[in-house]
Amino acid sequence: MRIHNVKKYTLLIFCAVIMAGCKSTLVDYQGTEPTFEMKEFFDGELRAYGMVQSRSGKVIRRFNATLSGSWSGNAGVLDEHFVYDDGETQQRIWRLQKLPNGQYQGFANDVAGTAYGDSRGFAFNWHYTLLIEVQGKEWAIDLNDWIYQLDKKRIINRTVMKKWGFKVGEITLFIEKI
């Protein structure tokens, strides 16, 4: 009986190590092109199209958005206007700051605390906690955005949303400069 349990736990540990090794990090994108620079990409007028999926993968919302970014030195403002397929509208205004080490931080009215991000090559990883109303209650949802620059005018943003450490949904967003 003990040998069977040892084999079982060894298999579980092996699977956990393999799964952990599959996770992407920013270092994986070091030296790739085009190099993503938030200050350059989010400057001017942009249009976005996206969808929100439940944790099971079902599309539960679709949306489009107009974005307008402007910078003064290392301080930027990104004004986002969303229109959802059910007619709901939403605005988020980001106050962005490029930090001396090349990383970024940001603040918005529906973000708890500070958002932090860093990039390598064409990838940018952005972490923050978004305050979302769910059935009349405000929930703090942790977002992990991975932004990939396809070319000078287009990016794809993939976001995993978590609550209490559990995945509750995903967002896929395509953004282009206009």
Secondary structure, 3 states (H helix, E strand, C coil): CHHHHHHHHHHHHHHHHHHHHCCCCHHHHCCCCCCCCHHHHCCEEEEEEEEEEECCCCEEEEEEEEEEEEEECCEEEEEEEEEECCCCEEEEEEEEEECCCCCEEEECCCEEEEEEEEEECCEEEEEEEEEEEECCEEEEEEEEEEEEEEECCEEEEEEEEEECCEEEEEEEEEEEEC
